[in-house]
Amino acid sequence: MAKKSKSILGTLSGLEQLTGTDAGFVYAETPRAPMHIGSMAIYDPSTAPGGKVRFKEILNFVESRLHKTDTFRQKLQKVPLGVDHPYWVDDPDFDIEFHVRHIALPQPGDWRQLCIQAARLHSRQLDMSKPLWEFWVIEGLDNIPNIPKGSYAIVSKIHHAAIDGVSGVEIAQAVHTLTPEVEDIDAPRDFKRKRKNVSGVELLARAQVNAVTKPFHGIGVARRMAPGALKYLAGVRRGEFSLFGNKVPRTRFNGIVSGHRVVGGEMFDLQAIKDMRNAVPEATVNDVVLAIVGGALRRYLKSKDELPAESMIAMAPVSVRSANEKGAMGNEVSALSVALGTEIKNPISRLMFVNETTQKSKAMSNAIGARQLSDASKLAPAMVSGVAARLYTRLGLANRITPIFNTVVSNVPGPPVPIYMNGAKMVASYGLGPVLDGLGIFHAVTSYCGGIAVTFTADRKMISDPDHYAACLRESYDEMIAAGAKAAKKNKKKTDVAAPAKKAEKKKKPDAGGDDLTMINGVGPTLQKKLKANGVSTFRQIADLKDSDIEKLEAQLKFKGRIQRDKWIAQAQQLVAAKANGATASDATGTVH
């Protein structure tokens, strides 16, 4: 009997293909704009067994954990003629010493020298024919404030096609432990290749199948996006969202980049940033950081006499990675467009503005569906994506078209407890990001053990004085924290004064059942006047509003959003019901939230 032939497509069933999003980072790669992300982590070897860590020990430690993630051993295999996105395949010639390397800082081994070395390493492309990562061990950190003498750093570089911020944290977990004890791991030394290289003919055959099936995937994504699109358009009609997004000013950071980089950053107190919520209760840690970055950019550009009249806009990546996708390679992200309030001098006013615009951006993302936006971005055809990326670079379009964003601010929370590599305690961690045409500065925000680092990676010709910009970050932080403490103190005084009045108010007899707008939480004096001007002066009138009346009022009063509006109506209806049951309005308001 003749031997049954093996299906061409069957050999590809175990391969993982890059999505349109992941492949986009490969297509955008140029010698001037390497598309890797990374970190600069600093370690104290005194916690390791014997108080020392040798390079060979680091090498062995990393090698013993390679099996924890596919990223370490897999490389790209491109499809002939670029007619489809590349695949991840195992590297048969993997060599750990190619990926983990060793250098030292010259004396005196200070912070500036470390940043210069990190910038040089980060500006160089990864070898695209190998697994797309490198660890650089840097010794000689002897004169950095708050860093133990004799510490060393590890600068990591991992291509953005392989990871996003969240999966980057998972990779970091693979090479760290929660205790300084170094455990022997029974790692598989004989690595079995799961995803072997395949022929160009096989890849072309799969490309033909994808050309037929992917449009149907697109139909499914479009169907899932339809309800969100309708919600978004309804929000545009109500004035909640802008149809064309934020207006983005052109700055020095939004042109063609060189091949050179600068790196710098500041470490801040995470608790002090959290305490800012005493000044602006709705603000999040991310809002505070965005406002600090906005203040730093304002200071820097003002010192160059280049501050734009409009607010600069940041792209803030948001993970949509599900629990089932933990450990998977690639990117599962959407993005928010956030105004940084660079035109606002007062730090508290800037924070309130950032909080408001962030909430609007989140509401818009929620309306459409962040996951749906992420899924849609993965469907871009290979040839279209590749040609578009090359044309954008070769035609210098960054200097000709209006930028979409002015900068990136990526916030990736780290562990709140100490972690160790080969017994050495990590004492600080700073993020590094890609810089490309049109986006000449990247801000990475990373938290660890009570600290939060704001690190910038920038084109050297756009920020030729990185120490000055780092000082702008520090000054913006100090100004924000001081203003927050002052505002919190002022708010406390108001609370202390109001407390006796509230006690006296509780002793008053309940009202006779008045029907007043003041009974509704969230309807202040200004809104009361507007409602009364439109013929609404009692909570009963609000409770009786029809949908058509609501739409008219919404358009006239420019409600911030349906959630707040519906909350008022629910309160009004509860007040009416309470009154009908014989309770007073004051009694009812005690149970309305």
C-alpha positions, 0 to 999 in steps of 0.5 A: 500500500502506498504511504499516505502523503502528509498535508502541506497545511497540516505541518503549519497547524502547530505554528503561531502566526503574528496578528496584524498588530504584532506584525505591524511592529515588524513592518515599522522596524527601521535602523532609525526606529528599532521597535523593541521595548525593555527595562533597566533594572538595578540589583544589589548582589549583597542579598545573594548567597555569598554576597556576590553574583558572577556573570556566569551565575546570571547566565546559568540562572536565565538559562534554567528558566528559558522553558517558562516562556516561548519568547526566549527560544522563538524567532520570526519566519517570514512568508515569501514575498511578504504576502502574509504575516510572519510566523513564530518558529523555534530557533534550532541554533539558539545560543544563550550567550548571544542573548545575555551579554556583559559590559561595565561602566567606566569610572565613576559609574554614576547615573548619567553614565548608566543612562547614556549606556542604556540609550546606546544599547536601546538605539541598536536593532535586535538581530531579526534572524534570532529570538528577539531579545537581549539582556545586557548585564552592566557592572560598575554602578558605584556612584548612584544616589540611593543605590548600594555600591557594587550594584549592577544593572540589567538592560533588557530588550524584547521586540514589541512584536513578541510582547506588550506591557502585561506579557512583559511583566510575565516574562519578568516573573519568569526570571525572578523569585520572591526570595533570595534563595536560589532554587535548583530548577529541574529545567528540560535541558534537551529542548524539544522543538515545538514549532519547526521551520517550514518551507516557503511553499508551505507558507505560501499555501497557508497564505492562500487559505488566509486570504480566503478565510480572514475576510470572514473573521473581519465580518465577525469582528464588524458584527461585534463592533456594530453595537458599540459603533451605534453607542459611540454615534449616539454619544457624538449626537449627545455631545459626549464624544467628539467625532474626530477626536482631540485636536493634536498640536505639532511639537518638536517631538512629532517629526522624523527621528534620528538613530540616536537616543537619550534615556532619563527618569525620576523615581517618585513616592507612590504613596504621595501620588495616591494621596493626591486623591485627597485633593481631587477625589475622582483622580487615579494614580494614572491621572496624577502621573499624566498630569505630572508628565503634562506639567513636565512637557509644559515646563520643557517646551516653555523653556524653549519658547515652543509651548503650544496653545492647545493641550498636548495629547498622549496615547495611553495603552490599555491591556485587553489581555484576558486570563486565558491569554496569559503567557501568550506571545504578542500584543493584546492592547487598545489605546486611550487618547488623553489630553495632558493639560499642558496649557494649564499652569495650575497643577490641581486644575491640570489634574482635574482636566486630565481626570475629566478627559480620561473619563471621556476617553474611557467612556468612548472606548467602553462604548465601542469596546476596547477588545473589539478595537484591538481585534479589528487592528489585528486584521490588517492585510500583510502587504497593505501594512508592510507597504504603508509602513515603508511609505510612511518612513521613506516619504517622511510623512511625519513631517507632513501630516498632523500627528495623531499623538504627541507622546506615549505614556505607558503605565505598567504596575510592578510588584509591591514586594521585593523580587530577586534574580539569582539571589540579588534584590531588585532595588529599582526598575525603569521602563524603556520604550520605542521611539519612531517617526512622529513620536519622538518621546516615550514615557514609561511608568513602572511601580515597584515596592512603594516607588513609581518611576517615570522614565523617558526614551527620546530622540537625541536631537529632540531632547539634547538636554535630557538632564533638563527634562528630567529636572522638569519631571522632578519639578512638576512632581514636587509642584503637584504634591505641594499643591495637593497637600495645600488643597487637602489641608484646605478641604479638611478645614472646610470639613471641620467647619461644616461638621458642627453645622451638619450636627445641628441640621440633624437635630432639626425636625424633618420637613413637611414633605417639600418637593425640592430639587435640593433633595437630589444628590448631584444637582447643585445650585448651577444645575438647579437654575438651568433646570428651573429655566427649562420649567423643571423645579421639583423632583416630581417633575424629574420623575415624570420626565418622558424620554423625549423630554429627557433628550431635549433637556440633555441637549440643552443642558449638555449632561456629562453622561447618561449614568449621572442623568439616570441616577438623578431620575432614580433618586427623584422616583424614589423620593416620589415613592417615599412621599406617597408612602407617607415619608418626608423628602428628608427621610427619603434622602437618607436612603438615596445614594 
